[in-house]
Amino acid sequence: MDMAWLDVFRTVAHLGSFTAAGERLGYTQSAISRQIATLEAELGTPLFDRLARGVRLTEHGRALLPHAEAMLERLDTTRRDLAALTELTAGRLRVGAFDSANVALVPSALAAFRAAHPQVAISLTEGLSAPLLGLLADGAIDLALLATYHADAELIDETGQFDLSPLAEDPVLVALSRSHRLAGRRRLRLAELADEAWIAARRQPESTLLASCVRSGFQPRIEYAVANWTAKLGLVAAGLGTTLIPSLAARAARPDIALVPLHPDDTPVRHVYTAVRRGQRVPPAVTAFTGFLRAGVAAGTPSSN
Protein backbone atom coordinates (compact mmCIF):
# COMPACT_ATOMS: atom_id res chain seq x y z
CA MET A 1 0.00 0.00 0.00
CA ASP A 2 1.35 3.41 -0.96
CA MET A 3 1.53 5.72 2.07
CA ALA A 4 0.75 8.64 -0.24
CA TRP A 5 -2.72 7.16 -0.76
CA LEU A 6 -3.29 7.28 3.01
CA ASP A 7 -2.19 10.91 3.11
CA VAL A 8 -4.69 11.73 0.38
CA PHE A 9 -7.38 9.72 2.18
CA ARG A 10 -6.72 11.55 5.46
CA THR A 11 -6.86 14.95 3.78
CA VAL A 12 -10.13 14.18 1.96
CA ALA A 13 -11.64 12.83 5.18
CA HIS A 14 -10.78 16.02 7.05
CA LEU A 15 -11.89 18.42 4.29
CA GLY A 16 -14.86 16.42 2.98
CA SER A 17 -14.07 17.27 -0.63
CA PHE A 18 -11.89 15.89 -3.42
CA THR A 19 -11.53 19.42 -4.80
CA ALA A 20 -10.46 20.95 -1.49
CA ALA A 21 -8.03 18.08 -0.86
CA GLY A 22 -6.52 18.62 -4.30
CA GLU A 23 -6.00 22.30 -3.59
CA ARG A 24 -4.38 21.46 -0.24
CA LEU A 25 -2.05 18.81 -1.70
CA GLY A 26 -1.34 20.35 -5.07
CA TYR A 27 -3.26 17.77 -7.15
CA THR A 28 -6.18 18.08 -9.56
CA GLN A 29 -9.60 16.88 -8.42
CA SER A 30 -9.40 14.00 -10.88
CA ALA A 31 -5.98 12.92 -9.54
CA ILE A 32 -7.40 12.83 -6.01
CA SER A 33 -10.37 10.82 -7.22
CA ARG A 34 -8.11 8.27 -8.96
CA GLN A 35 -5.92 7.81 -5.86
CA ILE A 36 -8.94 7.27 -3.62
CA ALA A 37 -10.37 4.79 -6.12
CA THR A 38 -7.04 2.93 -6.17
CA LEU A 39 -6.97 2.76 -2.37
CA GLU A 40 -10.56 1.50 -2.29
CA ALA A 41 -9.68 -1.19 -4.82
CA GLU A 42 -6.65 -2.16 -2.73
CA LEU A 43 -8.79 -2.52 0.41
CA GLY A 44 -11.79 -3.98 -1.41
CA THR A 45 -14.35 -1.56 0.01
CA PRO A 46 -15.72 1.97 -0.59
CA LEU A 47 -14.25 4.55 1.80
CA PHE A 48 -16.40 7.54 0.84
CA ASP A 49 -19.99 8.12 -0.18
CA ARG A 50 -19.97 10.50 -3.15
CA LEU A 51 -22.58 13.19 -2.45
CA ALA A 52 -23.92 16.07 -4.49
CA ARG A 53 -21.70 18.38 -2.52
CA GLY A 54 -18.51 16.75 -1.36
CA VAL A 55 -17.95 13.31 0.11
CA ARG A 56 -18.61 11.57 3.44
CA LEU A 57 -16.79 8.67 5.07
CA THR A 58 -18.44 5.28 4.91
CA GLU A 59 -18.39 3.02 7.94
CA HIS A 60 -15.24 1.37 6.56
CA GLY A 61 -13.72 4.80 5.95
CA ARG A 62 -14.39 5.83 9.56
CA ALA A 63 -12.72 2.62 10.76
CA LEU A 64 -9.68 3.24 8.56
CA LEU A 65 -9.12 6.89 9.50
CA PRO A 66 -7.49 6.44 12.96
CA HIS A 67 -5.23 3.69 11.59
CA ALA A 68 -4.23 5.86 8.65
CA GLU A 69 -3.45 8.78 10.97
CA ALA A 70 -1.39 6.53 13.27
CA MET A 71 0.63 5.11 10.38
CA LEU A 72 1.27 8.54 8.89
CA GLU A 73 2.32 9.91 12.28
CA ARG A 74 4.69 6.97 12.73
CA LEU A 75 6.16 7.66 9.30
CA ASP A 76 6.61 11.34 10.15
CA THR A 77 8.33 10.38 13.42
CA THR A 78 10.64 8.00 11.59
CA ARG A 79 11.57 10.68 9.10
CA ARG A 80 12.30 13.15 11.91
CA ASP A 81 14.46 10.61 13.74
CA LEU A 82 16.45 9.81 10.61
CA ALA A 83 16.88 13.52 9.85
CA ALA A 84 18.10 14.07 13.42
CA LEU A 85 20.87 11.51 12.91
CA THR A 86 21.93 13.21 9.68
CA GLU A 87 21.72 16.70 11.18
CA LEU A 88 23.43 15.55 14.43
CA THR A 89 20.56 16.65 16.65
CA ALA A 90 20.47 13.08 18.02
CA GLY A 91 22.48 9.87 17.86
CA ARG A 92 25.75 8.76 19.40
CA LEU A 93 29.51 8.93 18.92
CA ARG A 94 31.64 6.07 20.30
CA VAL A 95 35.39 6.70 20.11
CA GLY A 96 38.34 4.49 21.01
CA ALA A 97 41.83 5.97 21.34
CA PHE A 98 45.31 5.25 22.70
CA ASP A 99 46.48 6.87 25.94
CA SER A 100 48.60 9.79 24.70
CA ALA A 101 45.91 10.82 22.20
CA ASN A 102 43.61 11.13 25.22
CA VAL A 103 45.93 13.61 26.93
CA ALA A 104 44.88 16.60 24.83
CA LEU A 105 43.97 15.88 21.20
CA VAL A 106 40.89 13.73 21.77
CA PRO A 107 39.52 15.75 24.72
CA SER A 108 39.78 19.02 22.80
CA ALA A 109 38.11 17.46 19.75
CA LEU A 110 35.35 15.97 21.91
CA ALA A 111 34.77 19.32 23.60
CA ALA A 112 34.47 21.05 20.22
CA PHE A 113 32.16 18.33 18.94
CA ARG A 114 29.93 18.54 22.02
CA ALA A 115 29.72 22.33 21.74
CA ALA A 116 28.60 21.97 18.12
CA HIS A 117 26.32 18.95 18.63
CA PRO A 118 25.21 18.86 22.29
CA GLN A 119 22.42 16.33 21.73
CA VAL A 120 24.72 13.56 20.47
CA ALA A 121 25.69 11.06 23.18
CA ILE A 122 29.48 10.56 23.47
CA SER A 123 31.54 7.69 24.88
CA LEU A 124 35.33 7.21 24.97
CA THR A 125 37.28 3.97 25.38
CA GLU A 126 41.05 3.87 25.91
CA GLY A 127 43.21 1.01 24.72
CA LEU A 128 46.00 -0.30 22.53
CA SER A 129 45.60 -0.69 18.78
CA ALA A 130 44.79 -4.41 18.68
CA PRO A 131 42.03 -4.31 21.32
CA LEU A 132 40.55 -1.17 19.75
CA LEU A 133 40.39 -2.87 16.37
CA GLY A 134 38.61 -5.77 18.04
CA LEU A 135 36.02 -3.38 19.48
CA LEU A 136 35.64 -1.73 16.08
CA ALA A 137 35.13 -5.09 14.36
CA ASP A 138 32.48 -6.02 16.95
CA GLY A 139 30.61 -2.75 16.45
CA ALA A 140 31.28 -1.64 20.04
CA ILE A 141 32.90 1.63 18.87
CA ASP A 142 32.42 3.73 15.73
CA LEU A 143 35.92 5.14 15.32
CA ALA A 144 39.38 4.11 16.54
CA LEU A 145 42.54 6.19 16.81
CA LEU A 146 45.60 4.00 16.35
CA ALA A 147 49.35 4.61 16.60
CA THR A 148 52.25 2.69 15.08
CA TYR A 149 55.93 3.26 14.37
CA HIS A 150 55.38 1.67 10.95
CA ALA A 151 54.42 3.99 8.10
CA ASP A 152 52.62 1.13 6.36
CA ALA A 153 49.01 0.99 7.55
CA GLU A 154 48.69 -2.60 6.33
CA LEU A 155 50.92 -3.66 9.23
CA ILE A 156 48.16 -2.50 11.58
CA ASP A 157 45.27 -4.07 9.70
CA GLU A 158 46.41 -7.42 8.39
CA THR A 159 42.82 -8.63 8.01
CA GLY A 160 41.64 -5.93 5.62
CA GLN A 161 38.53 -5.27 7.74
CA PHE A 162 39.14 -1.57 8.24
CA ASP A 163 39.64 1.67 6.37
CA LEU A 164 42.61 3.53 7.85
CA SER A 165 43.28 7.21 7.16
CA PRO A 166 46.49 9.03 8.19
CA LEU A 167 45.77 11.64 10.85
CA ALA A 168 49.13 12.85 12.14
CA GLU A 169 52.80 12.17 12.64
CA ASP A 170 53.78 12.15 16.30
CA PRO A 171 57.52 12.71 16.89
CA VAL A 172 59.01 11.82 20.26
CA LEU A 173 60.60 14.51 22.46
CA VAL A 174 62.91 14.37 25.47
CA ALA A 175 61.37 15.55 28.74
CA LEU A 176 63.86 17.04 31.22
CA SER A 177 63.52 18.94 34.47
CA ARG A 178 64.03 22.68 34.07
CA SER A 179 67.18 22.45 36.18
CA HIS A 180 68.76 19.76 34.00
CA ARG A 181 72.12 20.68 32.44
CA LEU A 182 70.73 19.98 28.93
CA ALA A 183 67.34 21.68 29.38
CA GLY A 184 68.39 24.73 27.39
CA ARG A 185 69.49 22.84 24.31
CA ARG A 186 67.58 23.26 21.05
CA ARG A 187 68.24 19.67 19.99
CA LEU A 188 69.78 16.54 21.50
CA ARG A 189 71.34 13.29 20.40
CA LEU A 190 70.24 10.25 22.36
CA ALA A 191 73.87 9.28 22.95
CA GLU A 192 74.27 12.44 25.06
CA LEU A 193 71.74 10.94 27.50
CA ALA A 194 73.42 7.56 27.85
CA ASP A 195 74.34 8.11 31.51
CA GLU A 196 70.96 9.49 32.56
CA ALA A 197 68.48 7.86 34.93
CA TRP A 198 65.40 7.03 32.85
CA ILE A 199 61.67 6.79 33.50
CA ALA A 200 59.69 4.36 31.37
CA ALA A 201 56.46 2.36 31.35
CA ARG A 202 58.32 -0.92 31.94
CA ARG A 203 61.75 -2.19 32.95
CA GLN A 204 62.35 -3.75 29.54
CA PRO A 205 63.29 -0.84 27.25
CA GLU A 206 62.71 -2.85 24.07
CA SER A 207 58.93 -2.75 24.71
CA THR A 208 58.84 1.00 25.41
CA LEU A 209 59.80 4.27 23.74
CA LEU A 210 63.30 3.68 25.10
CA ALA A 211 63.86 1.05 22.42
CA SER A 212 65.30 3.97 20.45
CA CYS A 213 68.06 4.23 23.06
CA VAL A 214 69.01 0.63 22.42
CA ARG A 215 69.10 1.34 18.69
CA SER A 216 71.37 4.31 19.42
CA GLY A 217 73.91 2.00 21.04
CA PHE A 218 73.29 2.10 24.79
CA GLN A 219 71.17 0.32 27.36
CA PRO A 220 69.17 2.92 29.29
CA ARG A 221 69.29 2.73 33.08
CA ILE A 222 65.60 2.68 34.06
CA GLU A 223 65.22 3.98 37.60
CA TYR A 224 61.42 4.22 37.69
CA ALA A 225 58.81 2.18 35.84
CA VAL A 226 55.40 3.93 35.80
CA ALA A 227 52.74 3.73 33.12
CA ASN A 228 50.82 6.97 33.67
CA TRP A 229 52.04 10.10 31.91
CA THR A 230 51.16 12.28 34.89
CA ALA A 231 53.41 10.17 37.11
CA LYS A 232 56.22 10.11 34.56
CA LEU A 233 56.22 13.87 34.18
CA GLY A 234 55.97 14.35 37.93
CA LEU A 235 59.15 12.32 38.39
CA VAL A 236 60.86 14.30 35.63
CA ALA A 237 59.86 17.63 37.18
CA ALA A 238 61.29 16.48 40.51
CA GLY A 239 64.65 15.86 38.85
CA LEU A 240 64.50 12.09 39.35
CA GLY A 241 65.07 11.15 35.74
CA THR A 242 64.51 11.73 32.05
CA THR A 243 61.85 10.29 29.79
CA LEU A 244 60.80 10.23 26.15
CA ILE A 245 57.35 11.57 25.44
CA PRO A 246 55.25 11.64 22.25
CA SER A 247 54.31 15.10 21.07
CA LEU A 248 50.62 14.29 21.55
CA ALA A 249 51.18 13.62 25.25
CA ALA A 250 53.51 16.62 25.52
CA ARG A 251 50.63 18.96 24.68
CA ALA A 252 49.59 18.77 28.31
CA ALA A 253 53.11 18.88 29.79
CA ARG A 254 53.55 20.86 32.97
CA PRO A 255 55.44 24.20 32.84
CA ASP A 256 58.29 23.01 35.08
CA ILE A 257 59.44 20.56 32.39
CA ALA A 258 61.62 21.25 29.36
CA LEU A 259 60.72 19.49 26.13
CA VAL A 260 63.68 19.16 23.78
CA PRO A 261 63.49 17.73 20.24
CA LEU A 262 65.85 14.95 19.22
CA HIS A 263 68.11 14.94 16.20
CA PRO A 264 66.10 13.65 13.19
CA ASP A 265 68.33 10.55 13.01
CA ASP A 266 67.37 9.67 16.60
CA THR A 267 63.70 10.70 16.60
CA PRO A 268 61.13 7.90 16.74
CA VAL A 269 57.99 9.00 14.90
CA ARG A 270 54.59 7.43 15.49
CA HIS A 271 52.08 7.42 12.69
CA VAL A 272 48.54 8.10 13.89
CA TYR A 273 45.55 6.79 11.95
CA THR A 274 41.79 6.90 12.24
CA ALA A 275 40.04 3.60 11.55
CA VAL A 276 36.45 2.71 10.67
CA ARG A 277 34.92 -0.57 9.55
CA ARG A 278 35.34 -1.19 5.84
CA GLY A 279 32.24 -1.46 3.71
CA GLN A 280 29.93 0.32 6.16
CA ARG A 281 28.64 3.84 5.74
CA VAL A 282 30.46 6.20 8.07
CA PRO A 283 28.01 7.77 10.56
CA PRO A 284 27.64 11.56 10.27
CA ALA A 285 28.85 11.94 13.87
CA VAL A 286 32.14 10.20 12.99
CA THR A 287 32.65 12.42 9.95
CA ALA A 288 32.05 15.55 12.01
CA PHE A 289 34.29 14.41 14.88
CA THR A 290 37.13 13.51 12.50
CA GLY A 291 37.02 17.10 11.27
CA PHE A 292 37.58 18.33 14.81
CA LEU A 293 40.47 15.87 15.23
CA ARG A 294 42.14 17.21 12.09
CA ALA A 295 41.66 20.78 13.33
CA GLY A 296 43.33 19.77 16.59
CA VAL A 297 46.27 18.28 14.73
CA ALA A 298 46.60 21.46 12.65
CA ALA A 299 46.84 23.45 15.89
CA GLY A 300 50.30 21.90 16.33
CA THR A 301 52.42 20.62 19.18
CA PRO A 302 53.97 22.68 21.97
CA SER A 303 57.25 24.39 21.35
CA SER A 304 60.34 23.03 23.03
CA ASN A 305 61.66 24.41 26.34
C-alpha positions, 0 to 999 in steps of 0.5 A: 500500500502506498503511504501517499494514498493514506495521506490523500485519504486523510486529507479528503476525510478532514476536508470532505471534498476531493476538490479541497483536498486537491488544492491542499495537496497540489493535485487536480480533483481527478488525480485525487479521485483516482488515488482514492479509487485505487486505495478503495480497490486495494482494500476492497471496500468503498471509503467515501460516499460521493454526495452532491456536494462533497464526500462523506466517510463510509463506515469502513472509511471511519474505521480506517481513519485512525489507523491511517493517521497513526501510520502517517504519524509513525512515518513522520516520526521515523523521518524526523528521527532519521533527519536528526541523525543526519543533522546531528541533533540526536544519535551517538559517537563512540570513540576508542583511542590510545592513551597519549591521544587522550591527553589533549587531542581527543579531549579538545576534539570531543569538547568542540564536537559537544559544543557543536552537537550537544544532543549527540551522546558521546563515549570514549574507550582507551586502549592499545591498537589491537584491542581497539580494532577488536572493538571496532570489528564487533561494532562496540565503537564507531571510530578508533585512533591507532598509533604505530611506528610503521608507516605502512598501515597494512601492518596494523590491519592485516585482516583488511577489515578496516579503512585507515586514514592518516591523521598525524605524525607524532615525533618523540621529544625528550622531557627534562627537568628545568634544572637539567644541564641539557634543558636549554638545548635546542636539539639533543642526540640520544647518545648524550643521555646515555648516563641518565636515569630514565623513566619508562612504562616498563623495565624492559626498554625494548617494549617502550619508547626507550627502544630507540636508546638501544638502537642508538647503542646504549642500554638505558638505566631505568630507575622508575617504571610507571605507566601513567604520563602524569606520574612520569612527568611528575618524576621528571619535574622532581629531577628524578630522571629523564623520559621520552614523550610523544608530542601528543602527550607533551601537549599537556606537559607541565610548565616546570618541564623542558621538552627538547626535540631529538636529532632527526636521526634519533627521533622515533615518529609514530604514525597516527591513523583513524580507523572505521569498519570497511564497507559500512557507511560512516556515521555523520557523527564520525565524519564531524568528529574527524574534522575536529580531530584534524583541526586539533592536529593542525593546531600543532604541538607545543614548542620546546623548552 
